[in-house]
């Protein structure tokens, strides 16, 4: 889940399962569970930069964040190569006149 700070800007990602894990104090602020506080994607990143960010972060999800740290969406690592392959296939079909 994407976390926002008090101004509505990106503050990190929290794993819901971690919030309910054994030994977690239910009274602690959810922000203490945040990961990827400084790691996010921007809408102008290319596929190589996006995949590099996932490799560096090591998580399955990263937030897409605008220039004012507003959250634009959430991207999963599994979705990126699948979507890229769909676009390559579409471009090839158009190139060969199949569309």
C-alpha positions in Angstrom: 0.0 0.0 0.0 1.2 3.5 -0.8 1.7 5.8 2.2 1.2 9.6 2.0 2.5 12.2 4.4 0.3 14.8 6.1 0.5 17.0 3.0 -0.7 14.2 0.7 2.7 13.5 -0.8 4.5 10.2 -1.3 6.0 8.8 1.9 6.8 5.2 1.0 5.3 1.8 0.6 4.1 -0.5 3.4 3.4 -4.2 3.1 0.0 -4.9 4.6 1.1 -8.3 5.8 4.0 -6.7 7.7 1.5 -4.5 9.6 -0.2 -7.6 11.0 2.9 -9.7 11.6 3.5 -11.3 14.9 5.4 -9.0 17.3 4.3 -5.7 15.6 3.0 -3.1 18.1 -0.5 -2.2 16.9 -0.1 1.2 18.3 2.9 2.2 16.3 2.4 4.6 13.4 2.1 2.9 10.0 4.8 5.1 8.7 7.4 3.1 10.7 6.7 0.2 8.4 7.4 2.3 5.3 9.9 1.1 2.7 11.0 2.8 -0.5 10.8 6.2 1.1 13.3 7.6 -1.3 12.7 5.1 -4.2 10.0 5.8 -6.7 9.4 6.0 -10.4 8.7 9.0 -12.5 6.3 9.0 -15.5 9.1 9.9 -17.9 11.4 6.9 -17.1 12.1 4.4 -19.9 11.8 0.7 -19.5 15.5 0.2 -18.7 15.4 2.8 -15.9 12.2 1.3 -14.5 13.6 -2.3 -14.4 16.9 -1.0 -12.9 14.9 0.7 -10.1 13.1 -2.6 -9.4 16.4 -4.4 -9.3 18.0 -1.8 -7.0 15.0 -1.6 -4.6 14.4 -5.4 -4.6 10.6 -5.0 -4.0 7.6 -6.0 -6.2 5.9 -2.6 -6.3 7.0 0.9 -6.7 5.0 4.1 -6.8 4.9 6.4 -9.8 5.4 9.9 -8.4 5.0 13.3 -10.1 7.3 16.3 -9.8 5.6 17.5 -6.6 5.8 14.0 -5.0 2.1 13.4 -5.7 1.3 9.7 -6.3 0.2 9.0 -9.8 0.0 5.2 -9.5 1.6 2.0 -8.5 3.6 -0.3 -10.8 4.4 -3.9 -10.2 7.5 -5.6 -11.4 5.6 -8.4 -13.1 3.5 -5.9 -15.1 6.4 -4.0 -16.7 7.9 -6.7 -18.9 4.5 -8.1 -19.9 3.2 -4.6 -20.9 6.5 -4.0 -22.8 6.1 -7.2 -24.7 2.5 -6.3 -25.6 3.7 -3.0 -27.0 6.5 -4.6 -29.0 4.1 -7.1 -30.5 1.6 -4.4 -31.4 4.4 -2.4 -33.1 5.5 -5.4 -35.1 1.9 -6.1 -36.2 1.5 -2.5 -37.3 4.9 -2.6 -39.2 3.8 -5.8 -41.1 0.3 -4.4 -41.8 -1.5 -6.9 -39.6 -3.5 -4.2 -37.8 
